[in-house]
Amino acid sequence: MAAKNEGGRRIVAENRQARHEFFLTETYEAGLQLTGTEVKSLRRGQSNIGESYASVEEGGLWLINAYIPEYQGAGRFFQHEPRRKRRLLLHAKEIHKLAIAIDRQGMTIVPIELYFNERGIAKLKLALAQGKKLHDKRETAKKRDWNREKARLMREKG
């Protein structure tokens, strides 16, 4: 899967299922602490953040279970672990704010998209999220279907 351009950003991976599974409240942009082979693999457009999440551990914010495959152009010695924990780079105040939201309100931190910004630096868009119940998912689907039907009717009527 190749990366796609969107407004000066090259999106490498998206978590489209997150909008269906969670109510997204606040979004943050975090840097990633990566090794050289991870960056090269990301530039090839190979990554998956669908099953990943972020966690506050050891005084920092970590991306857990994100899949960045090994870079085939490097030797065995230089390879990285594909699903290793990766440090996310945020200001201390933002990390503290996220930790409080997780502890008090039972929220979670979900990665939304992984991309390269205009300067070529890998960034991760995170969202503070709360899980949806089954009836919330059904309500969202009803609203989406009604809006689609409404737009179709307006197009037909002129």
Secondary structure, 3 states (H helix, E strand, C coil): CCCEEECCEEEEEECCCHHHHEEEEEEEEEEECCCHHHHHHHHCCCCECCCCEEEEECCEEEEECCECCCCCCCCHHHCCCCCCCEEEECCHHHHHHHHHHHHHHCCEEEEEEEEECCCCCEEEEEEEEEECCHHHHHHHHHHHHHHHHHHHHHHHHC
